[in-house]
Amino acid sequence: MAYTPLPTRTDADANAAADVNQLQENIADTRSVQAAYALENATKNAGFWGEVVYKDSDEIVIKTKKVNGNNSIGAFLNDGTFLTSSTDITVKLDVPGSSGHILDGITAKLTNEWYILWAYEDSGGNLAFGFTWMPNATFSNANPTTTLTLNQINSQDIGLLFPEDAELVVWQDADEWETTLAYQDGGAVTYDATRTDPSISSRTSTVLTLNATLDNSTFTASSSVYQVSNFKPLAVDDGLIVDAIGARGYIDTGIRVRTDGTPDILEFIIYDDVFRFDADVDIYSTDATTITLRNTYCPPDKQTGFYRPYIRNNGGTSSFSSKEYYSTTLRNTILSYDRSRTELFLPTRHSLLTIRFDAATDRDFMILGYKI
């Protein structure tokens, strides 16, 4: 029987094998690009992609979140930079001297205050996160017109943390307040949808100068002023973007965390774009009076609050009403049994809300959180 040699590997065979290898590499590259595109697209829709989780009294964790089969954190920054991380990132609400990530230069954690969580590019080109305080102060001059002289916070002048053109709320009590939608000066509420003030024309470390004269002319000294728009990660000493960011990009994640009187982070959970405190906080007692409240458990730039009316010692049907603070119409929710704990989204803007129970019996009103 004649011997037949095995066929010799030809250049065509080698080329075919190389083509197969290249195809496999292309498939892997395509999957990688698809995963990156999916993350980029998801991040574009929100500016930030990741899961924010409470860890303990002074830390939160930014956890990776699955998109197109891959776990990642992503952020589109204001300069167009797109940064990602494939690992979880822990962020500490404390000053840098205590290994914390408060960026604004205030030298202590503040009690009962809101902090913004920012994503930014650090000096090494990596995705990082940090906090700045949401400016909220009192002023010392009574009957102000176009200037507010701010009292110190933590023995520091804090006027430069308010950016120019930021919109403000000036608040004294339920009958004396002013916002960019309405004001009340002891009498009826005056509403005007075209209002743009109060807002900041210029500022120094101690004084805010307003773009227009306040319509309420009777605010007492030690009334409050707080910012409701145009937030920026500014430094307390010079009013510029904080040194940790500098000229690099940043983005507001939309997440705000609140401290208690300790000041620890109030424990929270987030799901379905709802930020919920892990326990009921801040109980208001109300009666049959219609009252406007400053809800310090809803961030001033969030427009919807999450609440739980709680009726005690009442076995019959009861009506709970609420409205936007500048509106004339109360909306009724019927609560038909004792100790009702119905959860409701109620209209809050600028941290203000108007509510009413239908009878002067024991009532509680508890805050659960806010809509992100």
N, C-alpha and C positions, 0 to 999 in steps of 0.2 A: 504494500500500500504506500502510495507516494506521500511524502511529508508536505503538509501545507503550512507555511509559516503564518503566525498571527499577523493581523493587519497592523501596519505601522501607524502610530499616532501622527496625524497630519497637522499642518498649520490650521486647517479649517476646524479640526477637532479642538485644538487649543483655543482658537478664537471663540468657538461655541461655549467652551467652559468659562472663558473669561466673561462672555456675555451673560452667562447665568449668574456668575458672581456679582457682576455689575448690577444686574437686575435686582438681586437680593439686597444689595447695598442701597439701590434706588428706592426699593420698597421700604427699607428701614428709615431712610432719610425722609421719604414721603410721610410715613407715620409720625416721625418726629416733628416735621413741619406742620402736619395736621394737628398734633397735640399742642404745639406752640400757638398755632393760629386759633385753636379753640379757646385756649387760655387768654390770648390777647383779645379775642372777640368778647368773651365773658367779662373781662376786665374793662373793656371799653364801655360796656353797658352800665357799669357801676363805678368805674374809676378805681375800684379796689376789689380784689378777689381773695377771700380767705375766711376762716371761721374764727371769731373772737370769743374766747372762753375765759370766764373767771377762774383764777387759780387759787389765790388766797388774799389776805387782807391788803397786800400792797403789790400784787402782780396779776397780770393777765397774760394769756398765751394767744398768739396768732397762729392758728393751726392750718396746715395745708388742707386744701379742699379739692375733691376729685372733679376733674373736667376731662372729658374724652379719654378716660381710663388712666389719667395721670394725676398725682397729688401735687399741688403747687399752691404757692401764694403769689399773687401778681398785683402790680399797681401801675397805672398810667399816670405819670406825673405832669405837672402843669407846663413843663417845658417840652413835652412830647416824648420823654424818655419812658421806656417800658422796662420794668425790672421785675425779676421773679426770684423766688426762693423755693427750693425743694425740701426744706426742713422747717420745723416749727420755730417760732421766734418768741421769746419771753420778754415782756416789757414791764418794767418796774415803775410804779407811781411813787417816785421819791426824787430827792434832789441828787445831782451828780456826785456830791461828796459822800452820799450813802449808796453809791452804785446804782442810782436811779436814772430815769429817762425823762424827767421834767426839764424842758428845754429853755424856758422863758427867762430864767435868771431869778425868779422869786426863790428866796433861800429857805423856804419851808413848805411842806405840804399844808394846804389850807383846809380848814374844816367846813363841811356842809357846802361844798362847791362842786361845779361841773368842770371836767377837763375834756378837751378835744384830743382824739387820737389821730396823729398825722403819720402818713407814710412818706419816706423821703430817701434820697440817695446820699449815703454817707461819703466821707472823704476817700474811702477805698473803692467807690463805685458800686457798693452793695445796697440792697434793699434794707432799710432800717425803719424803726418806728419810735415815736416819742410823743409826749404830752405837752400841751400848753393850757393854761387856765382860761376859762371863758370870763372875760372881764365883767365884774359886778362890784360896784363900789357905792359908798355914800358920799354926799357932798356937804360942805360946811356953810355955804352961803344961803341965807333965807331969801325967799321971793326972787329967785334967779330969773334973768331974762334971756341973755345970750351966752352966758358963761356959767360953768359949773366948776367950783373949786373942790377938788377931790380930797377926801381923807386918805391917809396912808393905809396900806394893807401890809401886815407883817413888818411894820416900821419901814416900809419902802414906798417911794412915790411911784405910782403905777399908771399915770396918765398916758405914757407912750405905748402902753399895751393896747389902747384903743386906736385903731387905724382911722385915718381920714376917710370921710364919706360913709363911715359905719352908721347904720340906723340904730336908734336908741329907744329905750323905754325909760321914762321917769316915773317913779312910783312912790307915793306916800302912804296911801291906804285905799280902801275900797271906793272912796268917793273922790279921791284926788290922784289923778294919774294922766299921763300923756304918751301916745304912741304915734306911729306913722299912719294910723287909720282913724284915730279918734282921740278925744280927750274928755275928761270930766273935771270940773272945777266946783265940786260941792253940789251941783245941780244935775240937770239932765245930761246924758251923754251926747256929745256933738260928733257926728260921724261924717267923714269926707274921704271917699275912695281915692281922690287925687292928691291927698297929702303925701309929702315926702320927708317931713320933719317930725320929731327932732332927729337931726343927724349932725355929724361932726365936720366943721369947716377946717379947723386946725386944732392942734393940741400941743401942750408942753407936758413936762413930767407931773405937773400938779393941776393944770387947768384944761378943760375941754371948752373950746369955742364953737358955738352952734351955728348952723347955716341960716337959721331964722329965729325970731323971738318966740319963746314958749307961749302957747295960748293960755295955759294955766299959770297965773301970776302969783299964786299963793302957796307954793311948795315951802315947807318948813325945812330948816337946817336938819341934817342927818337923814333926809329922804334918800332914796336909792336911785341909781342910774345903772342900767346894764345894757350890754350890746346884744343886738339881735340879727345882725347881718355882716357880710364882708369880713369874716374872720380870717386872720392871717397868723402864722407862727412868728410872732414878734418878740424881741428881747426887751426886758424891762428897762435896761440902762440907756438904750439909744433909739428904740422904736423901729429898728431895722430887723430884717429876717434873722432868726437866731443863728448863732455861730455854727451850730452843728449842721446846719443846712447851707448857709452862705448863698452862693450864686447857683447852687444846684437845684434840681427840681423837687417838688413836694406835692402832696395831694391830701385833702381832708377825706378820711375814710368814711365819714358819716357817723362814726361811733363816738358817743360821749359816755364817760363814766363819772359817777358821783361819789364823793366822800361823805362820811358821817361825821359826828362830833369828835372822833378819836384822833386823827382822821384816817380811818380805814376805807378801802373801797367797799361800797355797798354791794353785796353779793348779787349777781344777776345771771340770767340766761337769755339767749337770743335764739329765736326761731321764727321763720316766716316773716322776716324783717320787723319783728316786734322785739323790743328790748324790755324785758320784764325783771323787776326786782324779785329776788327769790322769796321774799316775805312781804307782807303788806307794810307800807311805810306811810308816815305823815297823815295821821287821822285828823280831819277837820270835823268839828261838831257844828251842826247847823240846825236852824229851825225854819219857821214859815217865811222868814225874810229872804228876799232875793238878794244875793250877795255876790260881788265880784271878788275872786280870790287870786292872789299871786301864788301860783303853784310852783314852788321851787324844786319839785321832783319831776318836772318836765323841762328839758333844756329850752332856752328861750328862742332857739331857731327851729324848733320842731313844731309842727302845726296840728298834731293830733296827740291827745293823751289817752292813756288806758286806765280805767278807773273801776272801782267797785263800791257802789252805794251799799251801805250796810244799815239796815233798820233794826234797831233794838227795841224790845219791850212794846211791840206793836203787833197784834195778832190779825189785824184786818188789812184790807187793800190800801196801799199808799202810792202816791204819785211822786216821782222824782223828775225834776226838770232841769234842763241846761240850755245854754246858748253861747254863741260867740260873744265876747265881752262888749262888742260894739253893736250887736244886733238888738232888735226890739222883740224878737219872737222866741219864746221858750218852747223847747221840744220835750214832750212828755214820754216817760217810760213808766209803765205800770208795774209795780212790784206787789205781788198779791199774797205774800206770806211773811210770817215773822222771821226775823234774822236773815233776810234776803242777802245773798252775796253775788248777785248778778254782775257779770263783767261787761263793761261797755266801753266802746270808743266814743269819746265826747270831744266836741270842738274846742281845742285850745290853740291859741296863737299868742306868741310873745310871752309865754308862761302865764297867761291870764285866762280865766274861765269864770262864767257866771252860772250859779246853780241855785236851786230852790227845792226844798221838800214841802209837802203840802200841809203839814201841821207842826205845831210847836211842841212835839214830843221828841223823845231821845233819838237822835240820828247821828250816824257816823258816815264819813266820806273818806275812803282810803285810796291811795295812789298805787298803781301797780307798775307803771312804766310808760313807754312812749313808742310810737311808730317811727321806725328808722326811715 
